Amino acid sequence: MSSSSAAPLPTERLSWHFPRTFWFANVAELFERAAYYGMFIALTLYLTDRIGFDDVWTGYVGAAFASVLYLLPTFSGILADHIGFRAALMLAFALLAAGYSLLGVAGLPAPTDAAAATATTTPVAFAPLFAEPIRKLLAVVALGLAMFGGSIIKPVITGTVAQCSNEVTRARAFSIFYAMVNIGSFTGKSIAKPLRTGFKIPNTDLHLTLGLEYINFYAATMALLGFVLVCVAYRNVAERSAGKTVHQAAAGLLKVLSNGRFMALILIVAGFWSIQHQLYATMPKYIIRLIGPSASPEWLANVNPLVVVLCVVPITHFVRRFLAVNTIAIALTMITVSALTVSFSSVVQARTGNTIHLGSVAMHPITLMVILGIGIQGLAECFLSPKFLEYASRQAPPGETGLYMGYSHLTSFFAYFFGFGISGWLLKSFCPDPATLPPDVYAQWQAATTTGATAGLPAQYAHAHYIWYIFAAIGFSALLALLVFKYVTAKLDRQRGAAAT
């Protein structure tokens, strides 16, 4: 198959035939996503429970990691152009394997039975191998390595997909790429739960007890498999290119940041994604602290990609004639409703107790409301995604659409920076870390999360659902800001049109 620079032949037929490098690149993407999402869904838990950061600092560290990860591809893509895609991928997977391994090592328990010997009613039941300052330093260095390695992957893989396809086959090529992303996401989050809690070995009476640190070792293994695959099978599909310079990339970024109209829309939509990204920041701790360690936030997070995969095509078709700004407004309304839905868990629990029956299925009411909330988030994403880029492109100055749309990922940069940043404060205020509770209160929490309805949670968790009121307020504020943005920009456009005539 010719590269993207070649014009398609008039008689060329659409097919599923792509070069071998295309398929190897997509499998490598699957490995990387399986590693990343497995690690990321448990990251805030790990940084608090194993590394020793409190909720607030966990939010700061997570915000720095996730937000900068979305900013770096602008510059790491330049490196890939200079050294070649194959060398860039080898470097990326090597950094990921090293980063994930070091992150796992940082949280290793001491090789003693001290943890088991600790009384079960005390808030600290983990004896670490390293002192707290060393654990924190190792974790920050590890996340730095993973952040830089991860930032190289996406521009290289998407670049490979583009170079291995042409105008006729590109849509199909990227559909395969996004399928691999979702398969990797689903796989990584599914595996994270049994790694965290342990699992029973089939056909035996043995229960293998692992822990949070093993999620990082699993991620490192996936990254190592990606490294081996690239070394053995991946071949460059284009010559090395000088591409942009760092100075040019920085100048382009500054130009975009200085455009008030474009940045206003970016920040408004970041309000949407800051709620969406709570799948990785607040939600895991919220679920485990209210239900107990046996809860499955990793599996609940998979509701989102499942809904997106099932609904994005029909919803995209449904809104094809909608005004882009109206579709974005629908998405912001739905994301606000999703947060309110999760907050209603306290109302449902007051009526049903700790178990709600749906036919033959029984679950905790908090679990049910989180599933519904995440499902609504997935639907909201289906409304937002097909129309946001269309609307954002209209805010770019004439002739500079390509430059501005290249920085549309700034929505995720600001969303992670803000969402993770406030996550720690909200958890500390309304759903605190059990390890910070006095011993008698911790004992009450432990009883409530192991015996269910026979014991109530401590008073410190009575207003945990307030967290979602805050996120609902963020979504509603973003909706109001969008309506103001629509009114102001329409007025400015009319004035400019009148001045031009």
N, C-alpha and C positions, 0 to 999 in steps of 0.2 A: 504494500500500500504506500502511496506516495506521501510525502510530508505535507504539512499544512500550506507550504508556500506554493505547491503545485496546483494549477487549476484543474478541476475535475473534468474528465472527459465527458462529452455530451451523452455518450452511450453507456457510461458507467452505471452499473446497477448497484442498488443498496444491498449490502450483505453484512454478515457477522465476521467476515475475514479481516483479521488485523495481524500485523507482524508479531513474532514471538516476544519481542521486547515489550510490546504493549501488554500482553497477558502477564508476563513476569512482573512488570511494574505494578499492575493492579493487585497481584497477589502480595507483593511487598507492601502496598498500601493497606491491604487487609491485616497483615501482621502488625503494622504500625498502629492502626486504629484499635485493634484488639488490645494491644499493649497500653495505649494511651487511655482509653475509656475505662479499662479495668483499674488502672492506677488512679485516674482522676475521680471516679465516683467514690473512692475511699480516701481521697487525699486529706480532706478536712478532718475526718476521723483519725487518720494516721498521725497527722501533725499534732493533734491534741493528746490522743491516748498513748502514743508511743514516743513521740519526739519531745513533748513537754510544753509546747506553745499553748497559751490559753486561747479562748475563743477569739478574742480580739486580734491577737497577733497571728493566729491561724488565718483569719480573714485577710490581714495585710499581706502575709506571705503568699496565700493563694491568689490574691488580687494581682500581685506583682508577677507571679508566674504566668497566669492565664492571660492577662492583658498584654504583657510584652510579647508573649508567644504569637499574638495576632498582629503585632507591629513589626516584628523582626523580618518576616518574609520579604518585605520590600527591599531589605538590604542583603539578606542571605541569598536571595535569588541572584543577586549580582555575583556573589562568590561562585554559585553554581555555573553561571555563564562562563566565568573565567577558567575554572578548573575542569569543567565538563560534568555532565549529569551523573555518569557512573561513579566518578571519584567523589562527587558531592553526596550521593546516596550512601556510599561506603562510610564517609565521614559522619553522616547523619545517624546511621544505625549504630555505629561504634559509640558515638556520644550518648545515644539513647540507652544502649546496653549498659554503658558505664554509669550513667546517671541513675537509672532505675536500680541497678545493683547496689550502688552506694546508698541510695535512699533506703533500701531494705536493710543493709548492714547497720545504718544509723539507728534503727529501731529494734535491733536484736535484743532478746532478753539475756540476762546473765545465765551462764551454764550451771545454775544451782536450782534447788527446789524452794528458793526463798519466796517466790510468788505463791506457790501452792501452800506454803506454811503460813502465809499471812491470813489473819482472821477474815472471814467472809463479810463481816459487817464494817470493815474499814474501807474508805474510799480508794485506797491505793493498793492494787493487787498485781502490779507489774514491776518486776525488778529488772531495770535496764542494764545492758552490758557497759554502756558508756555513760560518763557523767553528763548532766544536762547541757552545759555549754558546748561540749563536743558533739552531742547529738544534734543540736540546733545548727552548728556550723556545718556538719556533714550534710544535713538535710538541705540547707540553703545552697551549698556547692552542688549537690546532686540535682536539685531542681534547675540550677543554672545550666548544667550540662544538658539535661533533658530539654530545657527550653530552647537552647540554641540548636540542638539536633533536630527537634521537632519542627522548628521554623524553616529548616531546609527541605523537609520532606514534601510539603504541599506544592510549592512552586515547581519542584523538579518532577513530581509525578504528574501534575496537571500539564506541565510542559511536554512531558513524554506523550501523554494522551493526545494533546494537540498535534504534535509532530507525527504521530502514527495514524492520523486521520486527515480527512480533507473536508471540504464544504458539504459533500454528500453524506459522509459517514460520521461527522463530528458529533451530532446529537446522539447517535447510537453509542458512540465511543464513551461519551461522558455519562450516559445512562448506566453503562457497565461500571464506570468509575464510582458513581454515587451508590450503586448497589453494593460494591465492595466496602465502601465507607460504612454503610448501614449494617452489613453483615459483621464487620469488625467491631462496630459499636455494640451490637447486640451480644456478640460472643464475649467480649471483654467484661461487660457488666454482669453477664450471666455467670461467668466463672468466678468473679470476685466474691460472691456470697459464700459458696462452699469453702473458698480459701480462707475467708475471714472467720467463719464459725466452725470449720471442720466438717467432715462428712463420714457417713458410714460406708465401709467398703462392701460392695455387693456380695451376697452369698456367704458373709462372715458375720461374726459378732463384734468385729473391730470397728471402732470409731476413730478416724484419724483427726487429731486435733492440730490445727495449724495456727494461723493468726494473721493479723493485718500485714505484717512484714512480708509474708509469702506472696501477697498480691504484687508487690514490687519485684520480687524474684521471678514471678510468672511474666510480668511485663518485660523484664530484662531478657528472659528466654525468647519471647516473641520478637524482640528487637534483634537478638542474635540470629534467629532464623531469617529475619529480613536481611541482615548483613551477609549471611552465607548465600542466600538466593541471589543477591546483587552481584557478589563476587563470582559466582558460578555461571549465572545465566543472563544477567543484564548487559546489554551492549548499547553504546551511545548511538542515537539515531540522527544526530546532527553534529557538526563541527563545533568546537569551542567558539564562543562569541564574546567579544568585548562587552556588548550590551551597554547598559547605563553605568555611569560611575556613581560612587557613593555620594559625591557632591551633587550630581544631577538628581538622584533619588531624594536627598535631603531637601534640595530646593523645591522639588515637586511637592513634598509633604508640607513644607512651610507655606507654599502657595495655597494648598487646599485648606490648611488650618486657618488661614487668614480670610477665607471666604465665609462671611457670616451667614449668608443664606444657606449654603450647602451644609455648613457645620451645625446650624440650627436643626435641620432635618436629621442629621446624623445623631445628634444628642436626643432628639425626640424618640427616634426608633430605638436608641440604646435603652430607653425606659422599658420597652417591650422585652428586649433580650436580658435585661438585668433580672426580670422576674423569671424568665425561662431558664436562666443559668442557675437558679436555685436548686435545680435537680442535682447540682454538684456541690453547692455551698451549704445551704441551710437544711435542705430536706433530709440527707442521711442522718445528721445528728438529731433533728426533730423527731424522726420516726423512732430511732433507737432509744432516745431518752424518754419518750412517752410510752413506748410499747415494750422495749427491752432488747437485749442483744440478739435475740432470735428473729427480730424483724428483718425484712428483706428490702431495704431501700435500693439495693443494686438492681433487683428484679423490677421494682416499681418504676425505676427510671427508664426501663425498656418500653413502657407504655407509649412514651413520646415517639420514638422512631417507628414503632408499630403503626400508630395512628397516621403518621406522616406518609409512610409507604403505602398504606391502604387508601388514603384520602387525597393526596396531593394532586393526582391526575384529574379526578372528577371535580374537585374544587377549583383547580386552575381552569378547567373548561367552563365551569359555572360562572366564574368572575371575569371571563375573557373580555366582556363588553362593559364591565364596570369601570368607572373612573378610578384611576390608581389611588388617589387620595381617599376616596370613599372606602375602598377595600382595606387600606391601611387603618382607617378609623374603625372598621369592623374588627380587625385583628386586635387593636388596642382595647376595644370594648371587651372582647372575649378573654384577653389575657388578664384584665381586671376581674372579670367574673371567675376565672380560674383560681385566682388567689382567694377570693371570697369563698369559693366552694371549699377549699381546704380549711379555711377558718371556721366553717360551720361544723367541723368535726366535734367540737365541744358540745354543740347543741344536740347532735345525733347521739353522742355518747351518753348524755344526760338522760335521753329517752330510752336507749336500748341497752345500756350497760356496756361491758367490755366485749360483747360478742353480738354481731348482727348476722342473721341468717338470710341468705338469698337462695331459696330453694334448698338444694343439698349442700351448698357452699356456706361455710361460716368464716367470718373474718372480723377483725377488730374494726370498729367504726372509723377510726383514724385512717386505717389502711384503705378503706372504701373511699373516703373523701379525698385522700391523696390520689388514688387512681382516677377518680372523676376529674379532679383538678388538673392532673397531668394530661389526661385525655383532651380536655378543653384547650390546654396549651398547645397540644399537637395540632388540633384543628385551627387554632389561631395562627400557628406557623404556616399552615397551608394557605391561609388567606394572605398573609404578609409576604411570603417569599416571592411569589410570581409577580408582584406589583411594586415592591419597594425599589428595585433597581430601575424599573421603568420610570417611576416618579422622581427618583434621585437624579437620573440622567438629565431630566428637564431643568434641574436647578444648576447644572454646570454651565459655565460661560460658553457661547458658541465657539465651536472648533476645539474645545478642550474636554469633550466628554470622556475620551479614553483616559486622560490623566486623572480626572476626578473619580471615575468609576473604579480605577485601580486602587483607590483608597476607600472604597465603600466598606471594607472590613473594619474601619474605625468604629463602626457601631459595636462590634464585639469587644474592641479594645476598651471603650468607655464602659460598656455594660459589665465586663468582668471587673474592671477597676472599681466601679461604684458598687456593683452588686455584692461582690465578695467583701469589699471594704466595710459595708454596713452589716453584713451577715453576722460577723463576730459580735458586734455591739448588740444586735437584736437577740442573739442566742444568750449572751451573758445576762441580758435584762429579763428575758421571759422564759428561757428554757436552758438553765445553766448546766454546766458540766457536773455530773454527779460526784466526780472526784473532788470538787470544791465544797461540797456540803459537809456540815459537821457529821461525825460518826453516827449519831442517833438518827439524823435525818437521812443519811445515806442508807442506813438499815431499812428505813421506811420505804425509800425509793426501790431498793433491791427487792423487798418483799412484794411491792406493787407490780414490779415488772417480771416477777417469777411466779407469783400466785394468782395474777389476774384480778378478777372481781372481788376476791376476798380481802384485798387491801387497796387503799387509795394512795395516789401519788401525793408527795409533800406539797405544801402550799406554794412552794417556789415555782411549781409548774401550772398553777391555776390559770394563768393568763398566757400560756404558751401560744395560743391561737392568735394573740395580738400581733405576732410577727407577720401574719398574712394580711392583717389590716393595713400594715405599713406598705407592704408590696402592692396591695390593691390601690392604695392612695397614690403610689408611684405610677401605676398604670393609668389611673384616672387623670392624673396631672399631665401625663404624656398625651392623652387623648385631647384634653383641653388645649394644650400647647399646639397640637397638630391643627386644630380648628382655627386657632389664632394665626398660625403660620399660613394656612390656606387663605385666610382673609387678607392678611398683610401682603403676601406675595402677589395675589391676584390684583390687589389695588396698585401695587408698584408696577406690575406688568401693564395695566391699563394706562397708567400715567406715562410710562415709557413709550407705549404705542401711540398715545396722543401727541407726545413731543416729537416723535419721529415723523408724523404726518404734518 
